[in-house]
Amino acid sequence: MPEIRFNRITGDSVIVATERSRRPEDFTRRKEQRKPPPYIPTCPFCPGNEDKAPPETFRLPAGGGWAVRAMANKFPALSAAGEVRREGTGFKKAIAGVGFHEVIVETPRHDLAPALLPVPHVEQLLEAYRHRFLAFYEDPRIEHVIVFKNHGESAGTSLEHPHSQIVGTPMVPGQVRARIREASRSFDDFGECLYCWCLREELAEGVRIVAEGADFAAFIPYAALSPFHLWIFPKRHVACFGTISRAEMASLAAILKEILLRIYVGLENPDLNYVIRSVSPHDGPVKHFHWYLSIVVRVSTVAGFELGTGMFINTALPEESARFLREVQL
């Protein structure tokens, strides 16, 4: 019997289609994958080609070169020049497209998928995320910053060399506002953080936990929006990613590496996205929100039903997907 589960954090309803459900291993990518070389002379992100890329904004050195570097996006979604202006009358409304858009090159190696980076290098990548995240918020025009990675063509990547992106916008996006409102409403009703409540329930039940460390837990939520939809939550209640401690950074690097490797091995390097969801450091201590990292594995397609209803259909039982990833031999 199919079941409609409600995702309290996103506000979405999810049909867990048990009668259409597939075994977790059925989502494995069974197609020939070309392995790229470690270096391509024409790639603007490969070492030695720095002059082919936009101006650098940040780097973490390694030996005589670099480990991670950030730069302006050559084709930015927003413009760094100008002031925030709100325009329009009546039904029409617009805000000037002011903001920042940078690329974070994750490694000098052209051929390393994110799952294959060593843990200390993942920690350096997270440090670059944190640095640029806080730097963006220093500009008073910026209201929201998102850090994200697209891995693979169906996830939206256009350049093969491993990289992430960070965007600062002059307004808080509607989806973010909606989730903050939901969290605030839940806090008013129950007197505790919705995210802390979710994490406590998942840890107590255990069946959807994929990995757990001292500071973080990774799990497939009860009402996962799609197969292998994963969340990594900090155990410490904190609303802003920018406040992560050095010890937590190392802990997050270890669990993120493990999760990405389990997906890489178990599902044979599928396309995926991950996003860091966080409020601004200017918001100060926020009792009702809890930053986290969300991973969406691109093994299913959003079609007419989802577009027409706003509901999701998940053809994999979250409990079975979590068990599958836990049992992947690394």
BALO-757963 format. One record per residue (C-alpha): x, y, z negated. Coordinates in steps of 0.001 Angstrom, whole numbers, padded with zeros to 6 digits, always signed. Layout:
XYZ;...
end
This chain:
+000000+000000+000000;+001517+003377+000963;+002034+005841-001860;+001990+009637-001868;+004628+010919-004256;+004933+014559-005348;+008335+016208-005486;+008048+018560-008458;+011214+020479-007575;+010546+021202-003899;+006749+021296-004165;+006429+018802-001292;+004205+015753-000958;+005910+012654+000448;+004236+009589+001923;+006392+006620+000957;+005264+004422+003824;+005719+000971+002298;+003948-000757+005189;+006311+000909+007677;+009328+000736+005393;+012644-000442+006732;+015451-002145+004882;+018248+000305+003984;+020704-001521+006242;+018361-000933+009207;+019355+002739+009147;+022991+001933+009888;+024367+003633+012994;+025143+000780+015344;+026739+002595+018234;+030220+003141+019529;+031906+006057+017791;+034862+007826+019326;+037655+008446+016857;+039094+011929+017447;+042866+012539+017381;+044433+014228+014313;+045350+017297+016375;+043970+018978+019507;+046024+021796+021090;+042938+023764+022151;+041081+023517+018825;+040989+026919+017057;+040870+025210+013657;+043958+023017+014099;+047228+024280+012529;+049351+026372+014862;+046257+027700+016609;+045382+030298+013990;+045676+033064+016595;+042789+031474+018525;+040445+031882+015535;+038833+034983+013971;+040642+036826+011150;+041339+034782+008026;+039644+035816+004769;+041042+033200+002361;+043443+030272+002272;+044743+027649-000129;+048378+026881+000795;+049899+023410+001079;+053612+022939+001700;+054568+025339+004464;+051022+025552+005786;+047497+025499+004449;+045039+022986+002966;+041779+024952+003323;+041170+028290+005004;+038192+030590+005541;+037533+032999+008376;+034780+035095+009876;+032405+033155+012116;+033086+033998+015771;+029339+034019+016452;+027831+035233+013166;+024140+035025+012415;+024359+038382+010608;+026465+041529+010968;+028903+042639+008267;+028491+046284+009376;+025577+048489+008492;+023160+049138+005672;+020094+047212+004579;+017049+048937+006043;+013463+047805+005763;+011298+048750+008695;+007853+048151+010084;+004283+049144+009399;+001158+047118+008842;+001524+043547+010030;+005066+044079+011318;+007991+043955+008895;+011727+043666+009457;+015008+043967+007552;+018282+044940+009191;+020329+041805+009887;+023197+042730+007580;+025222+040034+005872;+028253+037765+005999;+028875+034528+007865;+032133+032630+007473;+033563+029260+008425;+035556+027235+005894;+038000+024889+007644;+038196+021892+005326;+041480+020333+006396;+044276+020815+008965;+043470+017320+010270;+041062+017287+013207;+040030+013676+012616;+039100+013545+008932;+035402+013205+008197;+034477+014723+004815;+034189+011269+003254;+037845+010526+004060;+039405+013508+002294;+041300+012610-000914;+039669+013762-004159;+042266+016521-004883;+041608+017951-001424;+037840+017879-002022;+038525+019832-005212;+040415+022439-003171;+037476+022639-000776;+035104+023257-003683;+037453+025944-004979;+037272+027651-001580;+033467+027432-001723;+033425+029037-005174;+035856+031794-004197;+033932+032846-001081;+030577+032436-002874;+031621+034934-005569;+033335+037232-003039;+030125+037529-001002;+028146+038501-004096;+030556+041368-004805;+028892+043247-001946;+025746+045007-003263;+023953+044384+000046;+023971+040611-000512;+021010+039059-002327;+021539+035348-001623;+024473+033120-000631;+024234+029604+000779;+027114+027163+001230;+026438+024297+003631;+028021+021658+005830;+026764+020213+009124;+028383+016885+010002;+027518+015454+013398;+025631+016633+016451;+022125+015921+015156;+022999+017818+011952;+023777+020950+013963;+027548+020973+014276;+029039+022494+017424;+032768+022093+016678;+034278+018693+015870;+037023+019850+013486;+035737+019371+009897;+034347+022641+008598;+031670+024106+006358;+029876+027442+006511;+028793+030123+004067;+026191+032813+004723;+025221+035825+002629;+021809+037363+003357;+020302+040748+002389;+017175+039081+000980;+016261+035908-000881;+014855+033391+001670;+011246+032317+001270;+012047+028676+000537;+014444+029710-002235;+011882+032101-003736;+009246+029363-003667;+011471+026903-005536;+012437+029494-008126;+008742+030329-008645;+007912+026636-009075;+010728+026221-011596;+009632+029329-013483;+006008+028140-013568;+007078+024747-014887;+009231+026365-017573;+006290+028511-018690;+004029+025437-018834;+006402+022985-020530;+009135+025076-022142;+012114+023377-020517;+014095+023441-017283;+012393+021396-014566;+015780+020218-013276;+017015+019103-016702;+013722+017238-017135;+014135+015560-013734;+017729+014531-014489;+016803+013148-017908;+014012+011034-016397;+016231+009738-013584;+019046+008809-015977;+016607+007073-018338;+015000+005032-015547;+018297+004389-013762;+016930+002699-010630;+017553+005677-008349;+020971+006626-009763;+023774+006083-007237;+026771+007361-009229;+027350+009054-012571;+030313+010827-014129;+030991+012821-017265;+029623+016058-015821;+027448+015090-012833;+024940+012483-011709;+024008+011616-008123;+020602+010110-007393;+017918+009662-004774;+014892+011485-006185;+011616+009724-006936;+009932+011638-004089;+012877+011805-001686;+011822+013718+001422;+013692+011370+003774;+015749+008148+003660;+018927+008541+001574;+018051+012114+000578;+020440+012640-002354;+020861+015194-005128;+023957+015788-007254;+023021+017564-010496;+025376+019019-013099;+024575+017639-016548;+025239+021016-018137;+022333+023389-017660;+023663+026247-015545;+021898+028182-012809;+024825+029501-010782;+027410+027450-008904;+029934+030263-009377;+030222+029493-013103;+031524+025947-012560;+034512+025212-014816;+037843+023747-013696;+037022+020403-015365;+033593+020344-013725;+035169+021132-010358;+037358+018029-010634;+034371+015953-011732;+032211+017211-008853;+035005+016511-006354;+035201+012893-007532;+031468+012195-007360;+030956+014070-004059;+033807+012108-002483;+032324+008844-003759;+028821+009603-002474;+030032+010730+000951;+032211+007621+001227;+029311+005333+000254;+027212+006935+002984;+030107+006798+005477;+030802+003095+004862;+027260+001877+004207;+025590+003710+007099;+028640+003839+009415;+029337+007568+009404;+025866+009013+010048;+025236+012673+010775;+024358+014619+007627;+023979+018022+006032;+024733+019124+002528;+023772+022378+000843;+024618+024011-002480;+021458+025503-003966;+022187+028235-006493;+021022+031588-007787;+023175+034725-007884;+025824+035262-010585;+024183+038658-011137;+021069+036914-012459;+022921+035978-015663;+021745+033021-017778;+018563+031624-016212;+016662+029100-018324;+014370+027748-015627;+016775+027119-012708;+019640+024619-012357;+022086+024676-009425;+022655+021435-007500;+024029+019958-004284;+021582+018361-001843;+022571+015847+000856;+020281+015025+003793;+021324+012043+005923;+020078+012367+009493;+018642+008896+010001;+015038+009974+010600;+013245+012599+012674;+010797+015316+011679;+007858+014976+014089;+004353+016313+014676;+002815+015068+011428;+005457+016768+009299;+005280+019975+011329;+001477+020022+011231;+000975+019181+007557;+004116+020197+005712;+004180+016674+004259;+007037+014231+004769;+007018+010525+005629;+009811+008495+004069;+010093+005000+005559;+012641+003862+002961;+011858+003194-000683;+014060+005540-002756;+014762+002748-005248;+015976+000413-002475;+018072+003138-000829;+019796+003872-004147;+020476+000172-004746;+021926-000169-001254;+024360+002718-001747;+025369+001507-005217;+026288-001881-003778;+028389-000571-000879;+031885-002016-001187;+034429+000802-001020;
end
